[in-house]
Amino acid sequence: MKMTTPVRILYTYSNYNCLPVPLLHDYQLLLLVHKCMFHQNLLAEVFHDYFVCNSLVHSHCTRSSHNLHLYSIRSGFGSRCVKFKASQLWNELHADVRNIQSFNCFKFKLRKYLSSMC
């Protein structure tokens, strides 16, 4: 059976249990956020207050009060910054994956979740 190039690449990723480069970048950003939220002892002190919950920015009781705060951006460059992109990815992540506190379990579930997006 002859496969087209995109199908062959996706088959290779799934066959070797790895992620495409853009999803691998998202994976690393989400691991950084998870460490900031649950395992600050694994990070340098600079990153301890790197991400802020909306509930700490304002006292309004909203549906997104438990999400990470997205700072306003003025350019396309701002949307690619680590702080904005990682917060955005974290907010889009399913709550059942986001609420896992064990780092190894989170890595496993996150990889499985991102692999299903391919």
C-alpha positions as CSV (number, residue, x, y, z in Angstrom):
1,M,0.0,0.0,0.0
2,K,1.5,3.3,-1.0
3,M,1.1,6.2,1.5
4,T,1.3,9.9,0.8
5,T,4.1,11.8,2.5
6,P,2.0,13.5,5.3
7,V,0.4,10.1,6.2
8,R,3.8,8.4,6.2
9,I,5.2,11.0,8.5
10,L,2.3,10.7,11.0
11,Y,2.6,7.0,10.8
12,T,6.3,7.2,11.7
13,Y,5.6,9.5,14.7
14,S,3.0,7.1,16.0
15,N,5.1,4.1,15.3
16,Y,8.1,5.5,17.2
17,N,6.0,7.0,20.0
18,C,7.2,10.5,19.5
19,L,5.6,13.9,18.8
20,P,6.0,16.2,15.8
21,V,8.2,19.2,16.5
22,P,5.4,21.8,17.0
23,L,3.7,19.5,19.5
24,L,7.0,18.7,21.2
25,H,7.4,22.4,21.8
26,D,3.9,22.6,23.3
27,Y,4.8,19.6,25.4
28,Q,7.9,21.3,26.9
29,L,6.0,24.5,27.5
30,L,3.2,22.7,29.4
31,L,5.8,20.8,31.5
32,L,7.2,24.2,32.5
33,V,3.8,25.4,33.5
34,H,3.1,22.2,35.5
35,K,6.4,22.6,37.3
36,C,5.6,26.2,38.1
37,M,2.1,25.3,39.5
38,F,2.9,22.1,41.4
39,H,6.7,21.5,41.7
40,Q,8.4,24.9,42.2
41,N,11.4,23.1,43.9
42,L,12.4,21.7,40.5
43,L,12.8,25.2,39.0
44,A,15.1,28.1,39.4
45,E,13.7,30.9,41.7
46,V,13.2,33.1,38.7
47,F,10.3,31.0,37.5
48,H,8.5,30.7,40.8
49,D,6.0,33.6,40.0
50,Y,6.3,33.3,36.2
51,F,2.6,32.3,35.7
52,V,-0.3,34.0,37.6
53,C,-3.8,32.7,38.1
54,N,-6.7,35.1,37.2
55,S,-8.0,34.8,40.8
56,L,-4.8,36.6,41.9
57,V,-5.2,39.4,39.4
58,H,-8.8,40.3,40.2
59,S,-11.4,39.3,42.7
60,H,-14.3,38.7,40.3
61,C,-15.8,35.3,40.5
62,T,-15.8,34.1,36.8
63,R,-15.6,30.8,35.0
64,S,-12.0,31.6,34.0
65,S,-10.9,32.6,37.5
66,H,-8.9,29.3,37.8
67,N,-7.2,29.8,34.4
68,L,-3.8,31.4,34.0
69,H,-3.8,35.1,33.4
70,L,-3.2,36.1,29.7
71,Y,-1.4,39.5,29.6
72,S,-2.5,41.8,26.8
73,I,-0.2,41.7,23.7
74,R,0.3,44.3,21.0
75,S,2.0,42.3,18.3
76,G,2.4,38.9,16.7
77,F,5.7,38.7,18.5
78,G,3.9,38.9,21.9
79,S,1.7,35.9,21.0
80,R,4.9,33.8,20.6
81,C,6.4,34.7,24.0
82,V,6.8,31.8,26.4
83,K,4.7,33.4,29.1
84,F,1.7,34.1,26.8
85,K,1.9,30.9,24.7
86,A,2.4,28.6,27.7
87,S,-0.5,30.2,29.6
88,Q,-2.7,29.9,26.5
89,L,-1.9,26.2,26.1
90,W,-2.4,25.5,29.8
91,N,-5.9,27.2,29.7
92,E,-6.9,25.1,26.7
93,L,-5.8,21.8,28.3
94,H,-8.5,19.5,29.7
95,A,-9.1,19.9,33.4
96,D,-8.5,16.2,34.0
97,V,-5.0,16.5,32.6
98,R,-4.3,19.9,34.1
99,N,-5.2,18.9,37.7
100,I,-2.8,15.9,37.9
101,Q,-0.2,16.8,40.5
102,S,2.3,13.9,40.0
103,F,4.9,15.0,37.5
104,N,5.5,11.6,35.9
105,C,1.8,10.9,35.6
106,F,1.3,14.3,34.1
107,K,4.0,13.7,31.5
108,F,2.5,10.4,30.5
109,K,-1.1,11.8,30.2
110,L,0.1,14.9,28.4
111,R,2.0,12.9,25.8
112,K,-1.0,10.7,25.3
113,Y,-3.3,13.7,25.0
114,L,-1.0,15.5,22.5
115,S,-0.5,12.3,20.5
116,S,-4.2,12.1,20.1
117,M,-4.1,15.5,18.4
118,C,-1.9,14.3,15.6
